[in-house]
């Protein structure tokens, strides 16, 4: 009788252990399913190279002849990774902080009735990726990919300002295949862009602006991955209030969009990764203050929504410029 009860107890204990092991296996599998979507984007392409929103206001305006310097501090914070239908695949924190230093030269001569200018942007970046499940995944800081615009034409009329630009992004930032502290893309990008500002009133106080950029990416040599091409759109509607002769305050609404237009290709790219084109949408507010006729400071805030196959969150941008 005692032996029978012991055998029964041993059987029940064994069954409970088997159930516990089954539950543990299910939990492990579930964790893997949750972690993998956020790990894969490290190797996958989830954004273009253009810092979205930076050209949303006064997009067609060319600075006065001579040299000018501008600084943009862009902080992108994203807390979720979404799939092709907008479903949340993983949560965590992706943070990208960029400090972009731009030097612009505008000629006194004109080409086809347009001002000719050139610019160089030298960025310093700090980025990190953290999963809510596994903790820190990657992070890096340092000099990032630099952007050069050797050919800019700007037209200016009473009711419109328009710019046409050719530029390229050089892979000057640190990039090494498999590293978790990269700050560069590892490939060259050619960029064709245009900015337009239309003044709705004769005194130019109310304006709408738009900026478009098409990114043509080359192949990443170390991986032989060719990222998909990207179309960017920034825009704004603003109104300016004057305080005296030189001081002006500009307030308005801003937005940006980004679309991947072609498949990403490469020896390690799966059909699902190739067809998962990213899409980014954001709306926000802006303010710009002309402190003097030569000094300007600005602020922008963007909230992203309805993104696809990329991270989603918000961004804050602080800017300042000086004309010499």
C-alpha positions as CSV (number, residue, x, y, z in Angstrom):
1,X,0.0,0.0,0.0
2,X,2.8,2.4,0.9
3,X,4.7,1.5,-2.2
4,X,1.6,2.2,-4.3
5,X,1.2,5.7,-2.9
6,X,4.9,6.4,-3.4
7,X,4.7,5.3,-7.0
8,X,1.6,7.6,-7.5
9,X,3.4,10.5,-5.9
10,X,6.5,9.9,-8.1
11,X,4.3,9.8,-11.2
12,X,2.6,13.1,-10.3
13,X,5.9,14.8,-9.6
14,X,7.3,13.6,-12.9
15,X,4.2,14.9,-14.7
16,X,4.5,18.3,-13.0
17,X,8.2,18.5,-13.9
18,X,7.3,17.7,-17.5
19,X,4.6,20.4,-17.5
20,X,7.1,22.9,-16.1
21,X,9.7,22.0,-18.7
22,X,7.1,22.5,-21.4
23,X,6.1,25.9,-20.1
24,X,9.8,26.9,-19.9
25,X,10.3,25.8,-23.5
26,X,7.3,27.9,-24.6
27,X,8.7,30.9,-22.7
28,X,12.1,30.5,-24.3
29,X,10.6,30.3,-27.8
30,X,8.4,33.3,-27.1
31,X,11.4,35.3,-26.0
32,X,13.3,34.4,-29.1
33,X,10.4,35.4,-31.3
34,X,10.3,38.8,-29.5
35,X,14.0,39.4,-29.6
36,X,14.7,38.4,-33.2
37,X,12.7,41.3,-34.8
38,X,14.7,43.9,-32.9
39,X,18.1,42.2,-33.5
40,X,17.5,41.8,-37.3
41,X,17.2,45.6,-37.9
42,X,20.8,46.0,-36.9
43,X,21.8,44.3,-40.1
44,X,18.7,45.4,-42.1
45,X,18.0,48.7,-43.7
46,X,15.3,50.5,-41.8
47,X,15.9,54.2,-42.8
48,X,17.5,56.4,-45.4
49,X,20.6,58.5,-44.7
50,X,18.9,61.9,-44.7
51,X,18.2,63.4,-41.3
52,X,14.4,63.8,-41.7
53,X,12.9,67.2,-41.0
54,X,16.0,69.3,-41.1
55,X,14.9,71.1,-44.3
56,X,11.2,71.5,-43.5
57,X,11.2,75.3,-43.2
58,X,12.4,77.9,-45.6
59,X,13.3,75.1,-48.0
60,X,14.0,77.2,-51.1
61,X,15.8,80.1,-49.4
62,X,19.5,80.7,-50.3
63,X,21.6,82.6,-47.8
64,X,23.1,86.0,-48.7
65,X,26.5,86.0,-50.6
66,X,29.5,85.0,-48.6
67,X,30.1,82.4,-45.9
68,X,27.6,81.2,-43.3
69,X,27.7,78.5,-40.6
70,X,24.8,76.5,-39.3
71,X,24.5,73.9,-36.6
72,X,21.7,71.4,-36.2
73,X,21.3,69.2,-33.1
74,X,18.8,66.4,-34.1
75,X,17.6,63.9,-31.5
76,X,15.6,60.9,-32.8
77,X,14.1,58.7,-30.1
78,X,12.1,55.6,-31.0
79,X,10.5,53.1,-28.7
80,X,9.0,50.5,-31.0
81,X,9.7,48.5,-34.2
82,X,6.8,48.0,-36.5
83,X,6.2,45.5,-39.3
84,X,4.9,45.8,-42.9
85,X,1.3,46.4,-41.7
86,X,2.2,48.7,-38.8
87,X,2.0,45.9,-36.2
88,X,4.4,46.2,-33.2
89,X,7.1,43.5,-33.6
90,X,9.3,44.6,-30.7
91,X,9.8,47.3,-28.1
92,X,12.9,48.9,-26.8
93,X,14.7,52.2,-27.3
94,X,16.6,53.4,-30.4
95,X,18.3,56.7,-29.9
96,X,20.2,58.6,-32.6
97,X,21.8,62.0,-31.7
98,X,23.4,63.9,-34.5
99,X,25.3,67.2,-34.4
100,X,25.6,68.5,-37.9
101,X,28.0,71.4,-38.6
102,X,27.4,73.0,-42.1
103,X,29.6,75.5,-43.9
104,X,27.9,77.3,-46.8
105,X,29.5,79.5,-49.5
106,X,27.3,81.6,-51.8
107,X,28.8,83.3,-54.8
108,X,28.0,86.8,-55.9
109,X,27.8,85.6,-59.5
110,X,24.7,84.1,-61.1
111,X,24.2,81.1,-63.4
112,X,21.1,81.1,-65.5
113,X,19.7,83.8,-63.2
114,X,20.4,81.7,-60.1
115,X,22.7,82.2,-57.2
116,X,25.5,79.5,-57.1
117,X,26.5,78.0,-53.8
118,X,28.3,75.1,-52.2
119,X,28.2,73.5,-48.8
120,X,29.8,70.8,-46.6
121,X,28.2,69.1,-43.6
122,X,30.4,67.5,-41.0
123,X,28.4,65.4,-38.5
124,X,29.1,63.8,-35.1
125,X,26.7,61.1,-34.1
126,X,25.9,59.0,-31.1
127,X,23.5,56.1,-31.4
128,X,22.3,53.2,-29.3
129,X,19.8,50.3,-29.5
130,X,18.3,48.7,-26.4
131,X,15.7,45.9,-26.2
132,X,13.2,45.7,-23.4
133,X,14.0,42.0,-23.1
134,X,17.7,41.7,-23.6
135,X,18.9,45.2,-22.6
136,X,21.7,47.0,-24.6
137,X,22.3,45.6,-28.1
138,X,24.5,48.1,-29.9
139,X,25.9,51.7,-29.6
140,X,28.5,53.9,-31.2
141,X,29.7,57.5,-31.2
142,X,32.1,59.5,-33.3
143,X,32.5,61.3,-36.6
144,X,29.8,60.1,-39.0
145,X,29.3,60.1,-42.8
146,X,29.9,63.6,-44.2
147,X,27.6,65.3,-46.7
148,X,28.8,67.6,-49.6
149,X,26.8,69.7,-52.0
150,X,29.2,71.0,-54.7
151,X,26.4,72.3,-56.9
152,X,23.5,74.4,-55.7
153,X,21.4,76.8,-57.7
154,X,19.0,79.1,-56.1
155,X,16.3,81.3,-57.7
156,X,14.6,84.1,-55.8
157,X,11.5,86.1,-56.9
158,X,9.0,88.3,-55.0
159,X,6.7,85.3,-54.3
160,X,8.9,82.3,-54.5
161,X,12.4,80.9,-53.6
162,X,13.6,77.7,-55.3
163,X,16.8,75.6,-55.0
164,X,18.1,72.7,-57.0
165,X,20.9,70.6,-55.5
166,X,23.3,67.8,-56.3
167,X,25.0,66.3,-53.3
168,X,26.7,63.1,-52.1
169,X,27.2,61.3,-48.8
170,X,30.7,60.0,-48.2
171,X,31.2,56.9,-46.0
172,X,33.6,58.7,-43.6
173,X,32.0,57.3,-40.4
174,X,33.3,54.2,-38.8
175,X,31.8,51.0,-40.3
176,X,32.9,47.4,-39.8
177,X,30.8,44.4,-40.8
178,X,29.4,42.7,-37.7
179,X,30.5,45.4,-35.3
180,X,27.9,46.8,-32.8
181,X,29.5,50.3,-32.5
182,X,29.2,51.6,-36.1
183,X,28.3,55.2,-36.8
184,X,28.6,55.1,-40.6
185,X,26.7,53.4,-43.4
186,X,29.6,51.8,-45.2
187,X,28.5,53.0,-48.7
188,X,28.3,56.1,-50.9
189,X,25.0,57.9,-51.6
190,X,24.2,60.3,-54.4
191,X,21.4,62.7,-53.6
192,X,19.3,64.9,-56.0
193,X,17.2,67.4,-54.1
194,X,15.1,70.5,-54.5
195,X,13.5,73.0,-52.1
196,X,10.7,75.4,-52.7
197,X,9.3,78.2,-50.6
198,X,6.1,80.0,-51.8
199,X,5.0,83.3,-50.2
200,X,1.3,83.6,-49.9
201,X,1.3,87.3,-49.0
202,X,3.1,90.3,-50.5
203,X,5.1,90.9,-47.3
204,X,6.3,87.3,-47.3
205,X,4.9,86.8,-43.8
206,X,2.9,83.6,-44.6
207,X,4.7,80.8,-46.5
208,X,4.5,77.2,-47.4
209,X,7.7,75.2,-48.0
210,X,8.6,71.8,-49.4
211,X,11.8,69.8,-49.8
212,X,12.4,66.6,-51.7
213,X,15.4,64.4,-51.9
214,X,16.0,61.2,-53.8
215,X,18.8,59.0,-52.4
216,X,20.7,56.7,-54.8
217,X,22.6,54.3,-52.6
218,X,25.6,52.3,-53.8
219,X,26.7,48.8,-52.7
220,X,28.2,48.2,-49.3
221,X,31.5,46.7,-50.2
222,X,32.1,44.6,-47.1
223,X,28.7,42.9,-47.3
224,X,27.8,43.3,-51.0
225,X,24.4,44.6,-49.8
226,X,22.7,47.2,-52.0
227,X,20.2,49.2,-50.0
228,X,16.9,50.3,-51.6
229,X,16.6,53.8,-53.0
230,X,14.8,56.4,-50.8
231,X,12.5,59.3,-51.4
232,X,12.3,62.0,-48.7
233,X,9.8,64.8,-48.2
234,X,9.9,67.7,-45.7
235,X,7.3,70.4,-45.6
236,X,5.9,73.3,-43.5
237,X,3.3,76.1,-43.3
238,X,4.5,79.1,-41.4
239,X,3.7,82.7,-40.4
240,X,6.2,85.3,-39.5
241,X,5.7,88.1,-36.9
242,X,8.1,91.1,-37.1
243,X,9.5,92.8,-34.0
244,X,11.3,95.9,-35.3
245,X,13.6,96.1,-38.3
246,X,15.5,92.8,-38.0
247,X,13.9,90.6,-35.4
248,X,11.3,88.2,-36.7
249,X,9.5,85.2,-35.1
250,X,8.4,82.4,-37.4
251,X,5.8,79.9,-36.2
252,X,4.1,77.0,-37.9
253,X,3.4,73.3,-38.6
254,X,5.9,70.9,-40.0
255,X,6.0,67.3,-41.3
256,X,8.2,64.7,-43.0
257,X,7.8,61.5,-44.9
258,X,10.2,58.9,-46.2
259,X,9.6,56.0,-48.5
260,X,11.9,53.1,-49.6
261,X,11.1,52.7,-53.4
262,X,13.2,49.7,-54.5
263,X,14.1,46.4,-53.0
264,X,17.3,45.9,-51.0
265,X,19.5,43.2,-52.5
266,X,22.5,41.2,-51.5
267,X,23.8,37.6,-50.9
268,X,22.4,37.5,-47.3
269,X,19.1,39.3,-47.9
270,X,16.0,37.1,-47.8
271,X,12.9,37.7,-50.0
272,X,11.0,38.9,-47.0
273,X,13.7,41.5,-46.1
274,X,14.0,42.6,-49.7
275,X,10.2,43.3,-50.0
276,X,9.8,45.0,-46.6
277,X,10.0,48.6,-47.7
278,X,10.1,51.1,-44.9
279,X,7.8,54.1,-44.6
280,X,8.0,57.0,-42.2
281,X,5.5,59.7,-41.4
282,X,5.6,62.6,-38.9
283,X,3.8,65.9,-38.0
284,X,4.9,68.6,-35.6
285,X,5.5,72.2,-34.8
286,X,8.3,74.7,-35.4
287,X,9.6,78.1,-34.4
288,X,12.4,80.3,-35.8
289,X,13.7,83.5,-34.3
290,X,15.9,86.0,-36.2
291,X,17.8,87.5,-33.3
292,X,19.6,89.9,-35.7
293,X,19.8,90.2,-39.5
294,X,22.7,87.6,-39.4
295,X,21.8,85.3,-36.5
296,X,18.9,82.8,-36.4
297,X,17.9,80.1,-33.9
298,X,15.2,77.5,-34.4
299,X,13.3,74.6,-32.9
300,X,11.3,71.7,-34.3
301,X,9.3,68.8,-32.8
302,X,8.0,65.8,-34.8
303,X,5.8,62.9,-33.7
304,X,5.9,59.9,-36.0
305,X,2.8,57.8,-36.8
306,X,1.7,54.9,-39.1
307,X,5.3,53.9,-39.9
308,X,6.0,50.6,-41.7
309,X,9.0,48.2,-41.4
310,X,11.1,50.6,-39.3
311,X,11.3,52.1,-35.8
312,X,8.7,54.7,-34.7
313,X,9.0,57.5,-32.1
314,X,9.6,61.2,-32.1
315,X,12.3,63.7,-32.9
316,X,13.5,67.1,-31.5
317,X,15.7,69.5,-33.5
318,X,17.6,72.6,-32.3
319,X,19.3,74.8,-34.9
320,X,21.3,78.0,-35.2
321,X,23.0,79.9,-38.0
322,X,25.3,82.8,-38.5
323,X,25.9,84.8,-41.8
324,X,29.4,86.3,-41.9
